Amino acid sequence: MKKRLAIIAGKGRMPLDVAHAAAESGFGPLVMPINGQANSDFIGFETVPIRLGAIGTTRTFLKERGIDQLVLAGKVEWPAM
């Protein structure tokens, strides 16, 4: 069974670099681009967009898919109130 890694993706190229490195290391990456934040093209990777305020609700989603490793990569800017 292939190891799984979820990548919560913010701005910049780092999330895409992490996804490629994970795939090259034998992981099946799931990229979770944050709406309005992530600006890389994740073509070729499984993606599930998420809202910035919903990051905490992803735990059940990840467990259901057998993902037990998670990384946040890229810049995240919190909106002004």
Phi and psi in degrees as GROMACS dihedral restraints (atoms count N, CA, C in turn):
[ dihedral_restraints ]
;  ai    aj    ak    al  type     phi  dphi    fc
    3     4     5     6     1   -72.2    20    10
    4     5     6     7     1   137.7    20    10
    6     7     8     9     1   -67.9    20    10
    7     8     9    10     1   147.0    20    10
    9    10    11    12     1  -116.7    20    10
   10    11    12    13     1   144.0    20    10
   12    13    14    15     1  -138.3    20    10
   13    14    15    16     1   127.2    20    10
   15    16    17    18     1   -94.5    20    10
   16    17    18    19     1   138.0    20    10
   18    19    20    21     1  -121.9    20    10
   19    20    21    22     1   110.3    20    10
   21    22    23    24     1   -80.7    20    10
   22    23    24    25     1   117.7    20    10
   24    25    26    27     1  -104.5    20    10
   25    26    27    28     1   122.4    20    10
   27    28    29    30     1   -98.7    20    10
   28    29    30    31     1  -152.9    20    10
   30    31    32    33     1   -78.0    20    10
   31    32    33    34     1   158.2    20    10
   33    34    35    36     1    95.8    20    10
   34    35    36    37     1  -177.9    20    10
   36    37    38    39     1   -87.2    20    10
   37    38    39    40     1   -17.7    20    10
   39    40    41    42     1   -54.3    20    10
   40    41    42    43     1   -44.5    20    10
   42    43    44    45     1   -59.4    20    10
   43    44    45    46     1   -38.4    20    10
   45    46    47    48     1   -67.7    20    10
   46    47    48    49     1   -40.9    20    10
   48    49    50    51     1   -62.0    20    10
   49    50    51    52     1   -41.0    20    10
   51    52    53    54     1   -64.6    20    10
   52    53    54    55     1   -41.8    20    10
   54    55    56    57     1   -62.1    20    10
   55    56    57    58     1   -44.0    20    10
   57    58    59    60     1   -64.3    20    10
   58    59    60    61     1   -44.2    20    10
   60    61    62    63     1   -63.2    20    10
   61    62    63    64     1   -39.8    20    10
   63    64    65    66     1   -63.3    20    10
   64    65    66    67     1   -45.2    20    10
   66    67    68    69     1   -63.0    20    10
   67    68    69    70     1   -40.9    20    10
   69    70    71    72     1   -67.7    20    10
   70    71    72    73     1   -21.7    20    10
   72    73    74    75     1   -94.6    20    10
   73    74    75    76     1     7.4    20    10
   75    76    77    78     1    95.5    20    10
   76    77    78    79     1     7.1    20    10
   78    79    80    81     1   -89.1    20    10
   79    80    81    82     1   154.6    20    10
   81    82    83    84     1  -102.1    20    10
   82    83    84    85     1    94.1    20    10
   84    85    86    87     1   -74.8    20    10
   85    86    87    88     1   140.5    20    10
   87    88    89    90     1  -113.2    20    10
   88    89    90    91     1   114.3    20    10
   90    91    92    93     1   -93.9    20    10
   91    92    93    94     1   129.1    20    10
   93    94    95    96     1  -116.8    20    10
   94    95    96    97     1    83.5    20    10
   96    97    98    99     1   -67.5    20    10
   97    98    99   100     1   133.1    20    10
   99   100   101   102     1   -79.3    20    10
  100   101   102   103     1   123.2    20    10
  102   103   104   105     1   -53.8    20    10
  103   104   105   106     1   131.7    20    10
  105   106   107   108     1    78.2    20    10
  106   107   108   109     1     0.8    20    10
  108   109   110   111     1  -120.3    20    10
  109   110   111   112     1   -58.4    20    10
  111   112   113   114     1   -64.6    20    10
  112   113   114   115     1   134.4    20    10
  114   115   116   117     1  -133.1    20    10
  115   116   117   118     1    18.4    20    10
  117   118   119   120     1   -98.0    20    10
  118   119   120   121     1   161.9    20    10
  120   121   122   123     1   -97.2    20    10
  121   122   123   124     1   113.5    20    10
  123   124   125   126     1  -100.2    20    10
  124   125   126   127     1    30.2    20    10
  126   127   128   129     1   -58.1    20    10
  127   128   129   130     1   134.5    20    10
  129   130   131   132     1    96.4    20    10
  130   131   132   133     1    -8.4    20    10
  132   133   134   135     1  -115.4    20    10
  133   134   135   136     1   147.6    20    10
  135   136   137   138     1   -67.1    20    10
  136   137   138   139     1   129.0    20    10
  138   139   140   141     1  -130.1    20    10
  139   140   141   142     1   145.8    20    10
  141   142   143   144     1  -139.4    20    10
  142   143   144   145     1   101.7    20    10
  144   145   146   147     1   -63.5    20    10
  145   146   147   148     1   147.2    20    10
  147   148   149   150     1  -133.7    20    10
  148   149   150   151     1   157.3    20    10
  150   151   152   153     1   -85.5    20    10
  151   152   153   154     1   150.0    20    10
  153   154   155   156     1   -56.6    20    10
  154   155   156   157     1   -42.5    20    10
  156   157   158   159     1   -77.8    20    10
  157   158   159   160     1    -4.3    20    10
  159   160   161   162     1  -107.7    20    10
  160   161   162   163     1    11.3    20    10
  162   163   164   165     1   -58.7    20    10
  163   164   165   166     1   -39.5    20    10
  165   166   167   168     1   -67.0    20    10
  166   167   168   169     1   -18.9    20    10
  168   169   170   171     1   -90.0    20    10
  169   170   171   172     1     5.1    20    10
  171   172   173   174     1   -81.9    20    10
  172   173   174   175     1   -12.6    20    10
  174   175   176   177     1   -56.2    20    10
  175   176   177   178     1   -50.6    20    10
  177   178   179   180     1   -62.0    20    10
  178   179   180   181     1   -43.8    20    10
  180   181   182   183     1   -56.2    20    10
  181   182   183   184     1   -45.5    20    10
  183   184   185   186     1   -67.9    20    10
  184   185   186   187     1   -43.1    20    10
  186   187   188   189     1   -61.2    20    10
  187   188   189   190     1   -40.7    20    10
  189   190   191   192     1   -61.0    20    10
  190   191   192   193     1   -26.7    20    10
  192   193   194   195     1   -99.1    20    10
  193   194   195   196     1     8.2    20    10
  195   196   197   198     1    73.0    20    10
  196   197   198   199     1    24.1    20    10
  198   199   200   201     1   -99.1    20    10
  199   200   201   202     1   120.7    20    10
  201   202   203   204     1  -120.5    20    10
  202   203   204   205     1     9.2    20    10
  204   205   206   207     1  -128.4    20    10
  205   206   207   208     1   138.9    20    10
  207   208   209   210     1  -141.7    20    10
  208   209   210   211     1   140.1    20    10
  210   211   212   213     1  -138.0    20    10
  211   212   213   214     1   145.3    20    10
  213   214   215   216     1  -106.5    20    10
  214   215   216   217     1   124.3    20    10
  216   217   218   219     1  -131.1    20    10
  217   218   219   220     1   138.3    20    10
  219   220   221   222     1   101.7    20    10
  220   221   222   223     1   167.3    20    10
  222   223   224   225     1   -80.3    20    10
  223   224   225   226     1   138.0    20    10
  225   226   227   228     1  -124.9    20    10
  226   227   228   229     1   121.9    20    10
  228   229   230   231     1  -105.4    20    10
  229   230   231   232     1   122.7    20    10
  231   232   233   234     1   -79.1    20    10
  232   233   234   235     1   132.3    20    10
  234   235   236   237     1   -65.3    20    10
  235   236   237   238     1   147.6    20    10
  237   238   239   240     1   -69.8    20    10
  238   239   240   241     1   143.2    20    10
